[in-house]
Amino acid sequence: MSQDKLIPTRGDGITAAKEMPGDVAAKTFKVRVNLFRMNWTASIHQYGYELPETWIHSERKLLEMGWADLKQNLSHFVVLLPGRIFSPTKVDKFPMKVSDASGGQVDVCHVTEISVQKIQDGLMGPASVVGQHLADQLAGQRRIQRVGKRFYKNDCQQVEGQHRVISGYSVKLAKLGSAGPLLQLDVLHKPANTNKSIVEVLRGSMEGTDVFQALPEIRAEWLRLCVSATVVTNYNSRVYRIKQVHFDMNPSQTFQYHVRGGGAQEYTYADYLFQYYQKTVTFKQQPILEAYPEKATEKVFLLPEFCCPVGVTDEMRKEKTALSEVLKQIKASPMERHNEIVRHGEEMEKQLPETLNAWGCHLGQPIETLEVEAKQLEPLQVCFSTKQMSAIEEGSFGKSIRGVQRPVMIDQWLLFYPETDEKVVDTWLKSLRDVAQVAFGCKLNQPTKVCYRDPFGELQSKIVEHKTPSIQLMMLLISGKYERNVYTSFKLLACEHYPCISQVVRSETLGKGKTIPKQVIQQIHAKFGGALWQIVQEPEDDLFLEFKRRPFMILGIDVYRTFEGARWLGICASLDKVFSQYYSMAAELEKGPVQKCWTSLSVELQRLFRDALSAFTDCNDGILPETIVVYRASVNQKEWPLVDAVEVQALLQVLNAAAKLREGYVPKVVMLGIARKANMRIFKSDEGNIRNPHPGTVVDDPAVCPGPTPEFYMISQAIGKGSAVPTHYSVLLNKAEMPLQMIENLTNRLCLMYYNVPSGVRVPAPVLYATKIACFCGNVIKKPPRPRLQRTLFFL
């Protein structure tokens, strides 16, 4: 670790690219974001009340009793439990009846006034709940149906054949900053094939199988397809998000249907659909889907036969013409998206509900998106095996691949292929070996070829027969229609029985030029841990050079939840200075109450991090990292206290234990949280033309990044069609006192080091690897990998 074995130094013949992409020099510039100012012309008044101790646990119910008094005295108000009420109306004091018994009342007293100036300066404090309430009111004026935080129209626009596009939008109050209350608005378009139900999709993917059998593998496929999926019903075009699949329910079971005006009537699910929508149930044994309701007091159940998946499916990808038309609709250009966002804002302003007028709130004129300051990070270059570095253009460098940093040598490997590929397998194999040698400089010997007829029983027996401890790689050619059924068993054998790297290739891709062989070799190379490329800056940044002089580790952490509900922790830790070698591992967390899950997370994280430190010392002559930069994926602001109390403390416990064993060892931790979802959109305006910013664009303007910790939005990925989605980072801990500029530069570099694709990705490579291994172990092999695979990226 103390030497840069792969980093080129000055004077060794390496030269910078002569030309760099235009308009990407380090500079600041203005961009627009999908935020609108919420202008206030009236103060907000805060009220409080005190309840006897015996009433505190019934506060919500007591407020319902006093609702009429609140309405009479305040007219418009928002309640924030415990004990706070906000209103645009000022009343010094009034009684609120909270019980039918005599004397059952409390006094509601005026506490303070939040002035217009404080509101506009973003100093609303707890009164920000009013802003979110008004954002919901604005959305409610135009919504058809609410699903989570999104609003959908219940009409589908036909685009090609059987495909439809469902449109909607999301509205919320952005985090308060120096720009004051801001309304965040985004539009969305999702494709759906309303003529292909979930049942038909399952029957297509599990050809020849009765999908209603009570077998574990079939139920797992139901859960994979349905849980957390968004669906649209084909009888009234309503959109739902699926919560659970109830295998113990079927269409013949009954429920109570409550009619308007009172009363209830009992229906079976099948009878209800026939009575109200003239739909006849075909599959009597299908399970029932439970969807998330709009109101917490409701329950929503659906029949899979009449629900169609929303989103780009595998079937849709096969229909090239239809997919092209669908993508035109859902991948709106930056100009189209920005104009549609502004149009929605203008329509909201015209349809202001009475509530907003009462609060003295409006979007202002003219309706325009907020302008903030952005910066372009210094341009980076990519270095392969040759000494000529190449420019990274628009976040991509796939056309520049010429060799690799450290080629892998594969001497013994197995190729399993179906009898139907007998005529083409030799030609394809020659192409594969040529690409490996010419494009990557890799040695790929002739494999032991094994032909099979039956992709199920016979294939497994042949794998067991030919697999030996010396085998480095197993490759499987298989028809796409069998891939889903065979993939899991093949991967399990490859990871458990004499563990080795494995690769699955669809037979349909054979003979499609050199693009597929090149992608296959690149992925195999990455799985073996071979360094494909490194990212450099010319001249190198002084802060980054200083950072690399001391031993460091980049640690990616993610927790993945499987479709069956199991949670898996995945980590990936860098072992060298150029982010090319990794230790990866996953562990299943204990099931049960939330507290038990967090305790399990602490224990497993300590164990995996301890093993990662051990792997680091093995690779670096016993040296321990002095700085550990941690990227924690899928964490929102409300989860920060738990991350600090559980995960940060778990890491520190391991480091403190290491410090006791090594005198003078004082490690420093930097931890960044990556938001699970970011609704922010960033647009660059050039003389009226709205376009995507270049990869490497960062926004950390206080207007949209108010804290309480340092934070920033970054566009690091290569952008093809549609509008760029930035990733939101928050610095949760910074014991190393790294400057924010340094953290941003490091993050940008790591987003270019994901060896699976020669382009930038949305999150740093170690984080994506951590997510991948947790997903692979949780969904495919359902157990931690063997030690032999821990220093590879076998899960790609």
N, C-alpha and C positions, 0 to 999 in steps of 0.2 A: 504493500500500500504506500510505502514511502517513495516509490519510484513510479514515474509515468511510463509504463512499458508500451502503451498504445498511443499516447498523446504525442503527435509530431511536434518537434521543436524547431526553432529557427535554424536555418543553415543546413537542414537535411534534405534539401531539394524540393520540399513541399511549397507550392505557390498558391496564392489566393486566386479565386476566380476573377478573370479580367473584367467581366461585366456582372453587375448585380441588377435584379429587377428594379425598375424605376419606381419612384414615389414611395420608397420604403425606408428612407433614411430616418435616423432617430429624431423625432420632433414631436411637438404637441400640436393638436388640431381639434376642431370642434366636431362633435357628432351629435346625432339626435337619438333619443331613447323613447321607448313607448310609455312615457309618463306625461300626465297633464297636471297642471297646477290646480289645486282646489282653493279658490279664493273665498275668504270669510269676511263678512261685513258686520257680524254680530258676535258678542262674547258668548262663552259657554259658562254656565253656572253649575257649580258642584254642590251637591247636598249630601248630608249624612244622617244616620239614625242609629240609635243604640237599642239593641234587643236584650231582654233578660237572658241570662245564661241558659235557662231551660228552653228558650226558643231558638237558640242559635242554629241548632241542627235542622230546624224546619224553616229556615229563612226563605227559601224559594217558595214554599207553599204559603207562607204568611204574606209574601209580597203579592201573590196571586189574589189573596183576599183583599188587599189594599189597592189593587190596580185601579179601581174606579176613583178613589181619592187622588191617586197620582195623575190620572187622566184629567180630572176636574181642575186640579190646581196648576199643573204644568203643561197640559195639552200634549206636548212632544217631549219625550225623555228617553234615555238609555240607562239601563241598570247594569252595574258592574259589581258582582258579588266579590267579597262581602261588604255590605254597608255603604255603597256609593251609588249616587244617582246623578246624571248629567242632563241639563236641559237648557234651551235658549231663553227660558222664562225665569225671571227673578222673583222669588217669594221668600220673605224672611223666615217664615215658619208656618207649618200647617200640620194638623193631625192626620194620621193614616190608620184607618181601622184594619186590624189584622186578626180579629176574632169575632165570632157571633156573640160571645159572652159579653156582659156589660163591663165596660172599662178596658176592653181589649183593643188598645190603640197605642201607637208610638208617635213621637213628634219627629217630623222631618225638618231639619234645620239647614239653612244656607251656610256653606262652609267657606267657599272662596269663589272668585271670578277669574276665569282664564280669559285675558283680554285678546282682542283681535290681533294686536302686535305679537303677543306670545304665540298665538296659533300660527300666524304667518311665518314666524321664526322657527317653527318646528318644536316649540317648547310646550307641548300639550300634556306631557306626562300621561297619567292614566286616562285622561280625556281623549286619547287617540282612539279609544273604543268607539267614539262618536264618528270619527272618520271612516272606520270600517263599516259601521252601520249605514252611513250615507252611501258608501261604495256599493253595498248590497242593494240599497234602494235604487240607485242608478241602474244597476244590472237588472233588478226586478222589473223595471218598467218595460224592458224589451225582451225578457227571457221567455222561452217556451218551456224549457225543462232544465232543472239543475241536477248535475251529476258531480258530486264533490264540489270543487271550486270552479267548475266549468258550466257554461250554459249552452244548450244545444237547441237548434231549431228542429222541429219534428217533420221536416220535409227533406227528401233526398233528391239531389239533382242528378239526372242520368248523364253519364259521360261516354260510355262505350259498352255496347252489348248489355250484359246483366249488371254492370258495375254502376254504383251510385257514389256520390260524395256528400257526406254529412258535414254541415258547417256549424260553427259555434264560436264562442269567445270566452275569455276569462277576465274578471274585473276584481281588483282588490286594492286596498290602501298599502302603498309602499312604505318601507321603514322610514320613520321621520328623520329628516336631516335639515341642513341649513336652508334648503329650498322650500321648507314648510310641507304641509300635507300634499301628497302627490297621489294621483289616481293612476294605477297601472292597468293597462288594457292591452290584450293581445287577441288575435283571431286565430282560428284553427280550422283545418279542413281534413277530414279523414275518409278514406275509401271504404266501401262496403259492397259485397256481393249479396244483395237481398234475395237472391234466388238459391243461395247455398247455405243451408242451416248448419249449426254445430254438429248435428248428427251426420249430415252428409260429408262434412269435412273429416270427421273421425273415421267414417267408413271408407273414405278415399285413402286416408293415410294408413289405415290398418286393413288393407284389402284382403277379403276372404275371411275376416274375423267378425264374430258376433260381438259388437261393441257394448252389448248390454249384459254380458256375462260378468259374474261377480269374481273376477280374477284380479289379483293385485296389479299386474302390469297394465291391464285395461283401465282400471280405475286411476292409476297413475297418469295415464294418457288423458283421461277426462280432466283431471286436476290441472295438468300442464296446459291444456288448451283453454280451460274456463276460468280458473281462479285469477282474479285481478284483471281479467280481460274486459274490454268494452264491447258491448254487443248492441245490435239494433233489432227490434222486433219487426217481423215482416208483415204484421197485420195493422200496426198503427204508427210505425216508424219512430217509436220512442227509444231513447238511448239509455242503457243501464251499464253499471260496472258490477261484475259478478263477485260476490263475497265468498260463496261456498257452494259445493255440489253435495246435495243430500241423496245418497244412494239408498237410504231407507224410505224414500218417498217416491210416489209414482202418480200419474195423471188421474187415477181412480180415487185418490184420497180427497177428503172434503175439507172445506174451510168456510168460515162465516164471512159473507159479503155484506158490509154495512152500507145501506142505501141512504141517500140524502133525505133529510127530514126525519130520520130515526128508523129504527127497525133493522133487522138483519135477516138474510136468507142464506141457506146452506147450499153450496154447489160443490161438485167435484171440479178439479181443474179442467178436465176435458169438457164437461158440460158448460162451464163458464165461457170457454173460448168459442164453443159452438153457438151459445145463446147470444153473445154480444158481438162476435166477429166472424161467425159462420166458418170457423176453422175446425176441421175434423182431425182428431188425433190418430195417427197411424201406428206409432210405436207405443204400445201399452206398458212396456217395462222400462221406459226411459226414466232416468233420475230427474229430480227437480233442482233447478238452479235458484239460489237465493241471491238477490241483488241488494246493493246498498240503497236504502230508502232516502227520500228527500227529507223526511221528518223522522226524528228518533223514535217516535211513538208508533211508526208504521213498520210493516214487514212486506217485502215484495218477493213473490215467487214466480218463476218463469219456466216454461217448457223448452228444452233445448231444440226441439223440432221446429220451433218458430222463432229462434234467435240466430242471428247471423253475425259472425265475427266482424269487428271493425278494425281496419288497418290493412297494410300490405301483407297478404298471405303468400305461402309457397305456391299455391295454385295460380294466384294472380301474376306471380313472377314468370310463370311459364308462358303466359299470354302476352307476348312482347308488345303487340299493337295496343291492346287494351291497357297494359301497364303504362305505356308511354302517355296515353290520353289521361289516365288517372293522375300520373305524376305532374302533368301540366296544371291540374287543378289544385293538388295538395301542396305542391312545391311552388308557392307564390314567389315571384321575384321580390327583391327588397323594395322596389318602387311600388309594386302592387300591394304588398303587405302594409307598407307605411301609409299609403293612401287609404286603404280600407280601415286601418286603425283610426286615422283622423276622421274619416266619414262616420264611424261609430261614435266618436267623441262628439261630433257636431249634432248627430241625431239625439244623443243623450241630453245635450244642453237644451235642445228644442223641446224635449219631452220631460223637463225637470218636474219631478213629483212635488206635491205640495209640501212634503216633509222637508225637502232641501231648502225651499223658500223660507220655511219657518225657522230653520237654523241659520239663514243668511249665507248659504253656501252655493257657489256656482263655479263653472269651469272657466269663465272669463272669455273675453273676445280679443283677438281672434282665437279660435280653437287651434292650437298648434302643440306639437310634441316638444318636450323639454330639451334644451340644448346644453350639453355638458362638455367638459374638456377630456380628451383622450390623448394617449401617447403611443407611438410606434416604437417597440423595442428594437435594439440594434439588430441588423440583419445577421443571420447565421448561415453557415455553410456545412455541407456534408462531405465526409471523407470516407472513401471505400479503401480498397487495397492499393490503388494507385496513389501516387504522390500529388496528383492534381485534384484540388478540391473543387466541388461543384456548388453552384448557387442553388438555394431552395426557392423555387418559384411558386408563389401562392400556396405555400405550405406543403408542396409535393416535390418529390425527387425520384419518382419511379423510373423515369427515362434515363437517369444518370447512373444506374447501378452498373458498375464495372468491377467485378471481383468483390471480395469481402475482407474485413479486417483480419479474421482468423478462420480459415476454411476448416471444415470438419472432414474427417475421413471415415467412410462407412465401408467396412470390409465384408461383414457378414450380415445379410438381411434376407427376409422372406417376402415374396410377392404372391399373394393369394388372388386368383382371378377366376371369374365364372367361365364355364365352357363356352358361352356365347361370345366371349371376347378373344377366343383362341386365335382368330385370324389377324387381329390388330394389336395384340399385346406386345409382340416383339418390336413392331415399328414404334409404338408409343414408348417402350422402354428405351430404345435407342435414342429417341428424342429427349427423354428425361435425362439420360446420362450425358448427352452432348450439352444440354443446358447447364447441368451441374458443373461440368468441366470448363466450358467456355465463359459462361456468364458469372459463375461464382467461384471458380477455381477449386471446386470440391472434388474429392475422389469418391466415386460411387461405383463400386465393383458390381459385377453381374450377380443378381440375386439367385436364390434357390426358388424356382417357380413351382407353385402348387396350384393345380387346377381343381375346381370343385363344381358340383352340379347343384347340390342342395345348399342354399345360403343359411340354413338353420342347423340341423343336427350334424350333417356331414362336415360343414365348414368348421364347427367347433372341434370335432374329433381330429381333423387335419391340423388345426393349430396346435393342439396338445401334442400330436405326434411329432411335428417338426420343430417345435420350440425347444431351444437349448440355452444354457446360461450364456453362451458366447454371442447369441443373436443381438445385434444392436438396434435393428429396426424391423418392424412388421408393417407391410403395406397391404391394404385390402381394396381391390376393385370390386364395386358392387353396383347393381342397378339402383336407381333412385327410389323405385317403389318398394325395395326391401331395406333401404338404408336405415330408416328409423327403427325397424324391428331388430336389426342385426347390430347396429352401432353400439348399443349399451353392452351386449355380451362380448363383443370383440374388444372393446376398451377395457372391460373388467378383466378379461384374460391377459391383455397386454400389461395391465398394471399390477396384477396379482401373481400370475404364473411366470416366474423368471422375468421380472419387470423390465420393460424396454420401451423405447419410443415407438409410437404407432401412428399410422396415417391412413385415413379413409379417402378414397377418390371415387367419384361417381363414374360409372362406365360411359354414361352419356357424354362426358366431356372429352373422351379419347378422340384424337384426330382433329381437335379444334385449334390447330396452330401451336405456337410455342408459348402462348400466354399462360395456359393452364400448367404446363410443366414448370414454367418459371415460378409461378405462385406456389406450386407444390414443393419445389426445392427450397424456396425461401422459407416456407413454414417449417420444413424438416430441419433446416439449418438453425432456425430460431429455437426449435424444440431441444436440439442438442446443446444449446447454450453457446453456439458459435457467434462471435461478435460480427455482425453484418456491417455496421457502420458506426461512426461517431460524429457528434455535432461539435463544431468549433466556431470560434469567432475570431476574425482577423481585422485589427489587432485584438488580442484577448483583453477582456475587461479586468482592471486591476483588482476589483473586489472579488471577482470570481477566482482569479489566480491565488489571492490570499486565502480564500476559502479552501481551495484544493491542496494547499501546502500542508494542511493538517488532515489526519485520517477522519473520514466521515462515512456515514451510512444514510441512505435514503430508504425509508420504510413505508410501504403502502399497506393500509389496513382497510378491510371492508367486512361487513356482516351481511350474508346473503340468506334470504328466506326462500326455501323450496316451495313447490306447489303443494306438498303434503303438510307444510307448516313447520318443518324442521329449520333451525337456524345454524348456519355454518360460518365460522370465522376463517377468513383467508388473510394471510400476510405474505408479503414479498419484500425481501431486503437486498439491497445492492451490496456487492462484495468487492467492487473495484472502483477506480476513480473515473472510469468512462461509462459507467452505468450499463455494462454489457453482461456481467455475471451476477446471478441472483440465487438466493436461497428462498424457496417457496414451500409453503405448508398450509394445511387446512385442518380444522378440528370442529366436530359437531358440538354444539352447546346443549346443555341439559334442557329438557322440556319442563314446563310447569309455570308457576307464577312468575311475574316480571322480576321480582327480587332474586329468585333462583336463577333466572336467565342471566342477570347482570353479574351475579356471583360467579357463575360458570364462565362468563366472558372474561372476568378478571383472572381467574385461575388459568384458563387456556391461553390467554394472551401472554401471561408471564412465562408459561412453559415454551410457547413458540418463539417468543422474543429471546429467551435464554438460549435456545438452540440456534437462533439466527446469529447471536453474538459469538457463539462457539464456532459456527461456520466461518464467520468473518475472521476470527483469529487464526483458524486453520489456513485460510487463503492468504494471510498477510503477516506471516512470521510472528504470530503471537500478539500482534498489535490490536488494541481495541479502538473503536471509533471515538473520537473526542466530541464530535458533533453528530447528533442524530436528527435528521429532518423527517418528520412524520406527516404523511398525507392520509387523513381519515375520510373515506368516502361516505356518501349517503348520510350526512348529518345536518340537521337544521338547527336554527338558533335555540329553539326551546329545549333541544337535547344537549346543549353545551354543558350545563352543570353536571349531567350524568357522565358525559365523556370525561370531564375533568376529574370527577370523583372516582370513576372506575378505571378508565383506560389510561389516563395520564398517570395516575397513582400506581397502576400495575407496571407500567414501563419504568417509573422511577424506582420502584421496589427492586426490580431486577438490576438496574444500574447501581443502586446503593449497595446491593449485595456484591456486585463486581468490584466496586470501589474498596470494599473492606478486604478483598483478596489481593488488590493491587495498590500499593502505596502511591499516593500522588495522582490517582486517576480521578479526574473531576469532569465527567461528561456533561454536555449541555444539550438540552432538547428544544427543538423548534417544532411546533405542531400546527398544522393547518387543517381546517375542516372544509370539506367540499360539499356544497349544498346538494340535496337529493334532486331537487328540480329548480330551475331558474326560469322565471317568466320574462326576464329582461331581454329586450331586443335592442341591438345597436345598429344605427344606420349612418353611413357617411354620405354627406350631401356635397356634390360638386356642381355648382352653378345650376341647381335645380334638378340634377340627376341623382337619384337616391340609389346607392349601391352598398354592397357588403364591405366592411373594412377589411384590410389585409390581415392575414394571420399574423399574430404577434402584436395585435392591438390590445391595449390595456386601458380600462377606465377605473380610476380610483378617486374620482372627484367627490368631495365631501357631500355634494348635493344628493348623490345616490349611494354613497358609501359612508354613512354617518357614524359607524362604530356600533357598539362601544369598543370593539377591537379593530385593528387595522384590517381592511378588506379590499378586494378588488375583483373586477370582472375581466376575464381574458378570453379572446378568440384565438385559439391556437391551432384549430383543425383546418385541413384543406376543405374548401367549400365548393361543392359542385353545383347542384341545382338548389334553388330555394334561398331562404334567408338564414344567416348565421345565428347560432344559439350560443351565447357566451357561457362560460362556466364561472360560478361564484365561489371565491375562496375567502376564508376568514382565518386570520392568524390568532389561534387560541392561546398559544404559549410561545414565548421567544426568549428563552434563557440565554441563547447565544447572542442576543441583541443584533441580529442580522437586519440590515436596512431593508425596507420594503422593496426598493428597486432591485436589490440582490435576490430577494425571494421571488419576485416576478420573473427575473431573467432565468433563474434556476428552473422554475416551473415551466417556462416556455421551452427550454432545452429538453426537459424530461418528456414533454408531450411529443417530441420528435424522435423518441427512442423506443417506440413500440415496434418491435421487430416483425410483427405480423403484417404490417403494411408500410410501404415506403412513403409515408406522408405524416403530417401532424394529426394527432387525435385530440379529443376534448379534455382528457385528464392525463396526468403524468403516467408514464408507462408502469412504474411499480404499483400504482393503484389499480390500473386496468388488469395487470397480472394477478393481483390479490383477488379482485372480483372474479376473474376467470377460474382460478383454482377453487374458490369457494363454490362457485356455480357447478363446476365439473364434478367435484367430490360429492356435492349434495344431490345432484340430479342424476349423475351417470353411475359412478362406482359406489356411491353411498358409504364410503369409508375413507379414512386418511390414506394418502399415497405411501408406498414403501420408501424406506430411506434411500434406496438406490436412485430414486427419481427426484429427490429434494433439490438437487443442484441443476435441474433441467427445467425447461418450460414445456413439459410433456402435455399439458392440458390445453394448449392452443388448438 
